[in-house]
Amino acid sequence: MEAKLEQLKKGTVFTNLSVSKLVETALEREEGVVASTGALQVYTGKYTGRSPKDKYIVQEPSVMDHIDWGTVNQPISQFQFERLFQKAQDYMSDKDLFVFDGYAGADSEYRLPIRVVNEYAWHNLFVRQLFVRPTEEELQTHIAEFTVIALPGLKADPEVDGTRSETFICLSFEKKVVLIGGTEYAGEMKKSIFSVLNYLLPFRDVLPMHCSANVGEKDDVALFFGLSGTGKTTLSADPNRGLIGDDEHGWTDQGVFNFEGGCYAKCANLSEEKEPQIWQAIRYGSVLENVVLDPETGRADYNDTRITENTRAAYPIDVIPGAVIPGKAGHPSVIIFLTADAFGVLPPISKLTKEQAMYHFLSGYTSKLAGTERGVTEPEATFSTCFGAPFLPLHPTVYAKLLGDKIEEHQVNVYLVNTGWSGGPYGVGKRMNLTYTRAMVTAALNGSIEQATFTADPIFGVLCPDFVEGVPSNVLVPRDTWQDQEAYEKSAWGLADRFTRNFEKFFNVDKEIIAAGPSKRD
């Protein structure tokens, strides 16, 4: 790929530009505008989020028997990929291009050297802030092992190219190339490399994880797993703990490390009071995606989600006070699975056995809420395997076994925390009080929760504490918060049934893990 770039005659290749030069160039090219904070504000056009149905893995001999083929890992033939790759070569021949050389991974032993080639200057700024930036010395010897080519203006022809739409994200493990076209959404680049690491690292006995991580003064590391809307970023951004990373990590024999050098935070309804670290990180050099600005003052209106609920800010992690640089730490002592249960029946906090941890890791449960999508009129249970199904090329049990082994080896305490509803389902009960949730997380992190007496929930089987400092005792038992006990029973058994039906696809896991799920109705 590098030789091809150097052969370009009509366009110019800009390699490893500084932040200021990328911002200046993006403004000159009218790719965005400057917000009042100095951040570069951009719109991503038609696509304001990922396009998982347009993501493909090339069917190549070396990976055929390893990939968990299906609706997530869709196949595309080598012939189809070669045709798209040639289209990309032709398309780039007269374009200005922007190149970033860096790493995915803060641990030098496991990091992946990458090169990202962009059509847009702001995309190149995005990857420069999100991935690990090399030193000048490292740059001299940098040789990319994987290349991402992102060309929003290159659109596929479904009838000719065999794609579902004009958009494509194609991953070739043998050519070591990710080819992206037809979408301006920058998150595709970030998550494509995450998918690459999710394939490569388990072969080195490293567990790749879709989680945030922080560390306390006593070097006590905590991991936070959770799907969108569960509070993963909010709860891990603790002023009393150092942030290792907010989204993607690996767990090696030495400890955990951040895959990234930046953060990609949601901005919808962002406030300085609730999330001061994110608020203050949005400054010169950061990128604001699809955030509406006041045309007169340039101030961001984070409550205005007319473009999308998925407004985002990308910024380097070193602007977060107390961020751990480089993003490495020891083995976790606590793992927290976050779920936003809109049915209001899961305990606000519960302790999991190793088998229960593997069960809930494989389940990856949260809820879609009424009104968030067209046609959704009541809460819907959503299961995303390992809390990151769209990014897992291997079979989910590969990741679950690695997790189980590491939990056992390092004697990690695992908790399930429900940040969803209490006292009834969505529309009847109320969202869990954030103050209570923070108190429960703190108790898990400092170990004080272990002083409580734990009782197994009669339906879900998880172990519920009878006392957490700062939390009313009745809040700890979901049944006690409901006025209508019959409605609680119906809702709780209904969710238990959903768990069971979803888990039927994991027919090849150990019976102890299957038995760790909710009870079944007689």
N, C-alpha and C positions, 0 to 999 in steps of 0.2 A: 504493500500500500504506500509505503514511504517513497519508493522509486516512482510510482505513478504520480504522486503529488509533485515531485520535483520536475517531472516532464511536462507539467502544465505550461502552456504558452500564453493563453489569452487571459487567464485570471492570475491573481496574486495569492500566494500562500503566506498567511501571517501566523508565525509560530510562537507560542508561549508569550503572548502579549501580557502586559501588566494590567491590573484592575483598572487603573485610570485610563489606559489606552483603549481598553475594551469598552468602557463606559462612553468615552468620547466617540469612538467609532460607531457604537450602537445609536447614539444620538444623531450623528451625522447622517446615518443611513435611515433615520426616522423609524427605528425599530421600537423605540419607547420614549418615555419622557421622564423627567426628574421629579420625584415627589418632594414634599417640603422637608423631609428628613435627609434627603440626598440619595435615597434609594432609587434604582432604575425601575420604573413601572412599565410593564408590558402586558399585552393581551395575547392569548394563545389561539385566537380565532375559533374555528368550528369545534375543536376538541379542547375541553377544559379539564380533562382527566385522562387516565390511561385507557387504552383500547385493547382489553384482554382478548377479545374475539379476533383480533387482527395480529396476534402474536404467534409465531411459528418457530419450530426447531427443525433444522435441516436433517433429513434422514441420511445419516452417514454411517458406514459400517462400524466405526469405533464406538458409537453411542447407542446403536439400535437396541441392544439388549439391556441398557441401563435406564433409558428414559421411561418415565411413567406416562406413556402415550394416552391421549384422551382429549377432552374438551379444554383442558388447561394447556397441555403440551401438544399442540396441534402439529402434525407433520407437514413438511413441504419438501418436495423432491430436490435432489441436487441440481437437476436440469432447470427447474423453476428458479432456484436461488441464483444459479449462474446467469440466467437471463436478466434477473433483477440487478445483479451485481454489474453486469455489462451496461445496463441502463444507467446505473449510478455513475460509472466511469464516464460515459458519454455526457451525462448531465453536468458533471463537475468540470468538464474540460474548459469551459469558458466562464467559470464562476470564481469569485474571490472566496477563499476558504480560510477558516480559522482553526488552528490546531492547538490542542492542550496535551502535554505529556505529564503524567503523574501516576499515582498509585491508588488502588483500592485496597485498603488495609493499613492500619497504623503499626502493625507488628511486622518488622522487616523480614522475619523468617517466613511469614505466610502471605505477605502482600502480593498483589497482582499488578505488575507494571502495565499501564494502559495508555492508549493514545485515543483522543477523541477529535474527530474531524467535523467541523460545523459549517453550515451555510450561513448561519446568523451569528453576529458578534455577541448578542445577548445570550445565546445558547452556550457559547464558549465561556462567557463570564459565569454562567450558572455552573458548568462543570468545574471550572477553576475554583469556585467557592465550595462546591459540594464534595469533591474528591480530595485525596491527600496530596498536598502540593510539595513537590520535591525541593530540596535545597539546590543551590547553584552547582554544588559539587556532584550531587546525585544526577542532576540533569545532564552532565557531561557523559555519563555512562549509561543513561537510560535507554533501554531497548524494550519496546512494548511487546507484551505477550498476547494482548487482545486489543483490537481496534474497534471503536464505535464510529460509524459514519451516519450522521443525522442530516437528512436533506428534506426539510418540510415541503419544498416546492416540487419534489419528485413524487408523482402519483402513479400508482399501479393501475393497470387495466385488468379488471377481474377476469374478463373473458379470455384475455391473452395470457395473463400471468398466473391465473389460478388462485388468486386471492379472493377474500370475501368482499373487500371493498378497495377503495383507492389507498387506504392506509395499510402499512405493513411494518412489522417489527420481526425481522428474521435473524435467528441466532445460528451460526455455523461454528460448531466446536472444532471441526477439522481445519477450516480456514482461519479460525480464531477471529471472526468478524461478527459484529452486530450491525445489521443494515436497517436503518429506520427511514421511512418516507411517508409523506402525506399527512403528517401531524406536527403541529408546533408545540405540543405539550412537552415541556422539558423533562418531566418526571420519567418519561420512557427511557431516557439515557441512564438515569440513576438506577432504575429497577432492572434494566437489562443486565447491567454489570452485577447486580445483586443475584440475579438468576444464574449468571456464570459462576459466581462464587458458591452458590448453593449446589452446583453440580460438582465442582472441583474439590472443595474442601473435605467433604465426608470421606473421600478416598485417602485423605491424610489424617483421618481420625479427628477431624475438627468439626464441631457442630456449628453450622451457620444459623443465625437466629434473627427473626424479625422482632426486635425488642429494643427498648431503651435501657440504659445502664447508668448507675451512679455509684459513688463510693463515699463512705463516711470517714470521720477523723481516725477511726481505728482500723482503716483499710478494709472495712466490711463492705463488700460489693453486693449490689442488688440488681436484679434484672426485672424489667416490666414488659410482659407480653400483653398485647391487646389489639383488637381491630379498631378501625376508625370510629371515633366518638366515645371510646371507653375511658379516656383520660390518661393515656400512656405518656404523652408529652408533658401534660400539666403536672402529673404526680411525680414524674422523674426530675422535673426542674425544681429542685429543692435547694433553697439558699444555704442550708446547713450541710449540704453534701456536694461533692464534686461531680460534674456531669462528664461521663465518659463518652456518651453519644446518645442520640435521640431516636435511632431507628434500626440500625443494622449492626450486628456484632458476630464475632466468632468466639468459640470456647475451645481452647487448646489444652494441652497437658500442663501449660504454665499459668493459664488464667484466661481472661476475656480481653478482646481488643475490638476497637471500633473499625468498621469497614470504611468510614467516611472521614472527611476533614471539615464537614459542615453540617448544617441542619436545614431541614425542609419543612418548616412549621406551618400548620394551618392557621389562617388569619381570621376566619369568620367569627365575628363578635369578639375579637381580641380587645383586651383592655389593659391599661397600664397597671391597674389595681390588682387584677387577677393573675396576670402573667407578665410581670415586670421584666423578666429576663428576655423574653421574646420581643416585647415592645421596644426595649432599648437596643436590641440587636439590629433592628431595621434602620439602617443608616447607609452612608455612602459605601458603595461596593456591593450591597445586598440587592437582590432582585425581588420585586413584587409582581406576582402573577395574578392578573384578572381582578385586582383590587381597584375599586372605583375611587378616583381622586376628585376633590373639589376643583372645578375648572379655574376658579379665581385664586385660591390659596395653595393648591397642590397638596392639601392635606388628605390623607387616606381616610375613607369612611369604611371601617371594618364591619359595620353593621349593615352595609349595603351589599347584599348578595344577589343583585339582579343578574349579574353575569354568571355566577356559579356559587354554590355553597363551598366549593373546593378552592377558595382563594388561598394563596400560598406565599411564603417568604423564604428565600434561600439566602443563607449567610454563613460565613466561616465560623466554626465552633469556638475559635479563640476569642471572639468578642463576648462570649458568655463568661461572666465573672466566676472564677474558680474552676473553669473547665480543665479537665485532665489532658495535658499535652505532653507527649503524644498519648493518644487514647488507648492506654493499656492499664490493666489492673489485675489483681489476683483472682482466685476462684470465688464465685458468689457464695454467700452464706444464706441468702434469701432469694427466692423467685416468687414473683407475684403475677398471677394470671388475672387480667382485668376483663370483665364482661359487663355490658350494659343491658341487664335483663329487663325488658319492657313488660314482662308478665308479672314482675314484682314478687317472685316466689323464691329466688335463690338467696341464700344468706348473704348479708353485707360483707362478711369475711368468714372464711372457713379454712381449716388446715387439711391438706391432702396427703395421703400416703403416696409412695412412689408409684404404685399402680394407678391410683386415682390421678396423679399428675400426668402420667402417660395417656390416660383416657381423655382427660380434658385438653391436653395438648393436641391429641389427634382430632378431637372434636372442634376446638377453636370456636366456641359459641359466642354470639352476641345477637342483638335484635335490630332489624330494620323497623323504623317507626312509621306510623301512618302519616301520610302526607309527604314523605321524603321522596317517594317515587310515584309516578302515575299508576293508578290501579291498586296501590297499597292502602287499604281502608282500615286495617287493624295490624297490630304488631306481628311481624313475621320472624320466626327463628332463622338465623343465618349461621351456617357452619363453614369456617374457612380453616382447613387442616393446618395444624402447626401455627395458627395465627398468621398464615402467609401463603395460602394455597396457590395464588397466581404466579408465585416465584419459585416453585419447587419442581425442578426437572426430575428428581429421583422419586421413588415411591415414598410416601409419607412415613412408613414404618422405619425407613433408614434413619430419619431424623429423630423419631420417637425413641428408638433403641439407643442412639447416642445420648439423648437427654437422660433417659433412665439410668444408663451406666454412669453418667457423670453425677447425677443426683446421689446415687448410692455411694460412689467412690468418695465424694466430698461432703457427704452427710448434710445436704442442703435442705432447709425447710421451705416447703412450697405452700402458698396460700392462694385461694381463689377469692377475689374481691369483686363484689357486685356494685358497680357505680350507677346502676339503673334505678329501678323504681321500688318504692317501699309503701306499704299500706294499701296496695291495690295495683292493678295494671296501669299502663299508660292511659291517661284520660280520667283515671279515678284516684290513684295514689299520687305521690309526689316523688320527684327525682331525689335520690339519696343526697342528704346534706353533705356538701363538700368538706365542711369542717369535721364531720364524723368520719368521712372516708380518710381524710388526712390523719386523723387520730388513730384509725385502725392500721393504716400503712406504717405509721411511726411505731406503733406497738409491735408490729411484725419485724420492723427493721432493728429496733433496739432490744428485742427479745422479751419484753415485758409481757407479751401476750401468752408466753409459755407458762406463766404463773396461773393462768385460768384453768378451769375444769372444762374439758371438751366433751360434747355429747354428739353422737351421730344423728344427722337429720334423717327422719324416718323415711323420706322419699328419695332424697338425693345421696344419702349415705356419707356426705362430707362431714367433717368434725367441726362443730360450732362452739366457740368459747362462750362461757357464761358471763365473762366480764372483760371489758376493754376500757381503760381509763379515758374519760372524756366522751364516752358514748352511752346513752341511756340503755339499760339492760333490755328493755322491750324491743328496741330497734334491732338487736342482734338475732331475734327470732322472727322471721318473716310472718309466720302464722299469727303471732301476737299483734302485729300491726294492722291486720285486716279486720274489719267489722263483720264482714260476711264470711264465716268459716266455710260454708259450703262452696262458695265461689272460689275460695283459696284452694280447697281440695281439687276442684275441677281444673283450675289453672295450673297447679303444681303437677298433677298427674299428666296433664296435657303436654307440658314441657318435657317431663320425663319420657313420655312416649316419643317425642320428637328426637330426643337424644338417642334413644334406642334404635329408631328407624334409621337415623343418619349413620350410626355406628355399624350397621349391618354390612356395609361395604368393606369393613376391615375384618373379613372372615379369617384371615391368616395370622392374627395376633394371638398372643398367649391368652389362655382362658382366664388367667388372673386379672388381666387388664380388662377384658370384657366384663368380668364380674364386678369390677370397680365402678361401673356406671350406676345410674339410678335404679331403684327397684322397679319391678314390673308389676302391673296390676294383676290381681288374682282373676 
